[in-house]
Amino acid sequence: MENPNFILTVEDLSVSFDGFKAVDGLSFYIEPNECRVIIGPNGAGKTTVLDLICGRTRATAGSIEFKGAELTRMREDQIVHAGVGRKFQTPSVYEDLTVFENLEISYPRGHTVFGALTFRRDGDVDARIREVAETIFLGDFLQERAAILSHGQKQWLEIGMLLIQDPQLMMLDEPVAGMSVAERKKTAELLNRIIRDRAVIVIEHDMGFVADIATRVTVMHQGKRLSEGSMAHVQADPKVVEVYLGH
């Protein structure tokens, strides 16, 4: 399905672990500035899909093409440099560092050994850190240690640590797990702002949150795509109701 408008093309993707097909012939296509939410019961293969896209797990078969580059042939670090960023379920921020320092350490200029040795905080870096901090609702917390942040604020900080690298595709695994209702609403606002400049894939169980953010929803079941479309479309799909929403 060739379409130059797709930023990510996943076709016939499969991975087996000891004969068990965790992802089985999966295909989907993502456009720039789209928020694609992947839902499905536990064990459906959702997180494995993110692992395959970011190179953490190697595909048994199929293709993952990002902006014309075949990701299945690339290492994890090459995939990051190509413009794919991934946030895991548990926030992994540097608790002893301030919010400013967490964002600074994630700034792409410091990623190579030479870059780290020659890295100097200049006006551009400072301005970018402050801009990202405002975007993630932490503009007033720049000098606070990450340890004092709430769970939700740590999730936002980790999103900011990805955002500062300016990936063209961001992948978030259950970003609102453990958040308060108010934090979930602000996270939806944040994601709707983020997709103005990039595509985002989100794995999520909170259907209210999914409805607030999703451009399209892909429903997975037993490693396969069960249904796809708008939130209203998948909610009305009898197959989805049977295996997932009805539970």
N, C-alpha and C positions, 0 to 999 in steps of 0.2 A: 504493500500500500504506500507507494511513493507520494509524498506530499511535502514540498519544500517549506510549508508553513509549520510542520511539526518540529519542535525542539528535541523531543525524545520519541523514538520509535522502538517499541518492544515487540518482537515477533517470534512466535512459537518457542517461547522461553521455557526451558525445563531444567530442573535440577533434582537429582536422586541422591539420597543418603542411604546406603546399604539396601538398595532396591526399593526404598520408599520414595515415591515422587512427591516432594514437598511443593514444587511448582510444576505444573503439567500443561505444556503447550499454551502458555499464556501470551496473549497479544493485547496491547493497548497503545494509544498514541496521544501525546500531550503537546498542546500548542503553547507558544510563549504567553505569559501573563495569565496562565490558567492555574486554578487551585484544584487539583485532582485529589479527592479523598478516596482512600481504599478502605472498605469496611468488610466485615465478615467474622464468623465465629472464631474463637481461639483455635489455632491449628490449621487455619485456612491457607497459610503461606504468606501472609501480608508482610511481616518483618523480613522474611527470606527474600522477597522481591527487592526490598531496599538493600539488603546485603549483596544481592546480585548486581544491582545498578552501581553500587559504590565499590565493587570489586572485592568485598570482604569474603564473599563466597563465589566460587567459579561455576559458571553454567555448564550443565551437561550437554545442552543443545540450545540452539536459537540465537537470536541477535538482539543486542541493545545498542542502538545508534543514537548518539547525542551530538547534535549540530554537525552531522556528517562523519563523526569519529566512532569507530566500533569499540565500545567500552569493554567487551569481553576479552579483548586482546591486551588490555592495559592494566598496569599495576594500580593499587589504591592511590598512591601519591600522584600518579599521572592523571587519574580521574579527577582528583581534587584540583590540580592545576588546569585541567580542561574546563573547569567551572561548575563542578557538582559538589555541593556541600551537604553534610548529613548530621542530624542531631539525633542522639539516641534517647531512649526512654528516661534514663536517670540523668539529671543534669551533672555535667562534669566541669564545674568551674573551679578556679584556684581560690579556695576559701581564704587563704592568708593574704591574698592580694586585694587591692581595692578594685572597684568596678572599672575605674580608668585603666588600671594596670592589666586587668583581664582583657579589656578591649585592645589595649596597646600590644600585648603579647600575641594577639591574633591577627594583627595588621600584616598583610601579605608580604611587605618588604623584608620582614625578618625571617622568612621561611627557609632560605638557604643559609649555609654556614657563612658564606661571604656576606649575605644580606644581614645576618644577625650581628656579625662583627662590625659592619659599617653602618648599622641602623642608628639613626639619630632622630630624636623626636623634633620635628619641625612644625611650622605653622599648619601645613597641610594635614599632617597626622593628627595634630591636636584638634583641628576643626572637624575632621572626619569622625574622631572619637566622640566629640561632643554632639555631632549630628546624629550618630547612631544611638547614643545614650538617650537623646530626646525621643527618638523613634520608639525605643523599647521602654519608655516611661521611667527611665532611671537617670534623667538629667540632673536631679537633685541629690543623687546618691554617688556621684563620681568618686568622692574621696572616702566612701564607706567601704570597709572590708566586706568581701562577698559573703563571709560567714554570717553576718547579721541580717542578710536578706531573707525574706520569706521564701517558701518553696516556689511560689509563682514567680517572684522576682528573679530567682536563680534560673528558672526556665527562660525568662525574657533575656537575661544576661547571656545565656548560652546561644539563644537565637541571634543576639547582637554580635557575639563572637563569630558566628557564621556570616552574618550580614556584612560585617566590616571587610570580609574577603571578597565581597561582591560576586557570589556565584550566580550563574544564570539559571541553575536548577537547585532548589533547596528541598531537602527531604526531612520531615519531622515525624518522629514516632511517638504517638500519644502525647502531644505537647501540653494538654490540659489535665492530664491525670493528676489527681491530688490537689487541684486548684479550687479556690472558692468560686462561687457564682460570679462575683464581681470581677475576679481575675480572668475567668473564662471569657466574659464579655469583652474585656480589654484585649485579650489574646486574639479574639475574632477580629477586632478592630485593627490590631497590629498586622495580622495576616492579609486582611483586605488592602492594607496600605502596601505591604511587601510585594504583592503580585502586580503592582503597577509597573515594576521593573524586572520581574523574573517569573518563572514558573515554580510552583510549589507542589510537592506530593506530601500528603498528610495521611497517616494511619490513625484512626480514631474510633472510639466506641461510643462517645457521647453524641447522640443523634441531634440534640438541640444545637450543639456546637457545629456539627457537620452542616446542618441547614443554614447556619450563619456564614459559612465560609466557602462551601463547595461550588465550583463552576460545573464540575461533573463528578459523579460518584461511580466507582467500579466496585462491584460486590464480588468477593472471592469466596469459594467454597471448595474444600479438598484440593487446593492447588490450581483450580481452574477459575476462569471468569464466569460467574453465574448470571450477572446482569450489569448493565451500564447505561448511564444517562443522567438526567437531572435527579435531584433528591426526590421530587414528586413521582417521577417515573419508577425509580427503583423501589420506593415505598409501596407503590401500587402493584408491583410485579408479584404474582402469586408464588413463584418459585422462591423469591426473597422472603416473603412472609413466612413460608413454610420452614425454610432452613435457618432463618436468622431473626428477623424482626418479631416473629411470633413467639420466640422463646422467652 
